[in-house]
């Protein structure tokens, strides 16, 4: 018997992840698409490198393309944990919440 494995790509909307798990259980994977992730990284860039946010963003994109997504997430997570008021909405908080939904 052949086991079907499904790999889904989405914008990380919670309902999509729920449907993937509901329908395919342990026979599935879920990938956040690069386009949406880069939008969130762009918002976080000023929080991650106040002097060169564009450079930080480009370097982070290259890391993602090289398969170093955990490294990018860890940097976002460290900056998030260092915030005095992480409950306040800003680009870093939105990026962290977006990434941590599917990465932890």
C-alpha positions as a printed Julia matrix, in Angstrom:
104×3 Matrix{Float64}:
  0.0    0.0    0.0
  1.33   3.44  -0.94
  1.15   6.19   1.67
  0.3    9.59   0.24
  2.37  12.48   1.61
  1.13  16.02   1.03
  3.32  19.1    1.23
  1.27  22.3    1.38
  2.39  25.86   0.73
  0.41  28.73   2.23
  0.49  32.24   3.62
  0.32  30.75   7.14
 -3.38  31.38   7.65
 -4.38  29.25  10.66
 -7.36  27.68   8.89
 -5.09  26.29   6.17
 -2.74  24.64   8.66
 -5.75  23.21  10.53
 -7.19  21.73   7.34
 -3.86  20.17   6.42
 -3.58  18.5    9.83
 -7.23  17.48   9.86
 -7.13  15.85   6.43
 -3.61  14.44   6.29
 -2.46  14.07   9.93
  1.16  12.9   10.06
  1.36  12.51   6.3
  1.83  16.19   5.6
  4.22  19.09   5.74
  3.54  22.81   5.66
  5.69  25.54   4.15
  5.19  29.28   4.48
  5.59  30.93   1.11
  8.59  33.19   0.58
  6.56  36.18  -0.64
  4.46  36.53   2.51
  7.38  35.83   4.82
  9.46  38.56   3.15
  6.67  41.05   3.77
  6.88  40.37   7.49
 10.69  40.39   7.46
 10.57  43.78   5.76
  8.51  45.16   8.66
 10.95  43.69  11.19
 14.12  44.89   9.45
 14.3   48.27  11.22
 14.04  46.46  14.56
 16.8   44.02  13.65
 19.3   46.49  12.21
 18.44  50.13  12.81
 21.4   51.4   10.77
 21.09  49.12   7.72
 17.61  47.58   7.58
 17.73  46.99   3.81
 21.04  45.16   4.11
 19.66  43.04   6.97
 16.58  42.19   4.9
 18.62  41.13   1.87
 20.96  39.04   4.02
 17.97  37.38   5.7
 16.42  36.56   2.32
 19.69  34.96   1.22
 19.8   32.91   4.42
 16.26  31.69   3.77
 17.16  30.72   0.21
 20.2   28.85   1.55
 18.04  26.8    3.91
 19.02  28.73   7.04
 15.48  29.59   8.13
 16.13  28.57  11.75
 18.96  31.11  11.91
 16.65  33.89  10.69
 13.91  32.83  13.1
 16.34  32.71  16.03
 17.47  36.27  15.34
 13.86  37.48  15.19
 13.08  35.55  18.36
 16.06  37.02  20.24
 15.08  40.57  19.26
 11.47  39.87  20.26
 12.51  38.52  23.67
 14.62  41.65  24.27
 11.65  44.0   23.79
 10.51  45.89  26.87
  6.86  45.68  25.78
  6.36  42.72  23.42
  2.6   43.12  23.71
  2.74  46.37  21.72
  2.17  45.95  17.98
  5.13  46.7   15.75
  6.86  45.12  12.77
  9.07  42.88  14.87
  6.17  41.56  16.95
  4.08  40.85  13.83
  6.99  39.05  12.17
  7.74  36.96  15.26
  4.09  35.95  15.67
  3.82  35.07  12.0
  6.93  32.91  12.07
  6.42  31.23  15.44
  2.99  29.91  14.46
  4.59  27.44  12.1
  8.21  27.22  13.19
  8.1   26.1   16.81
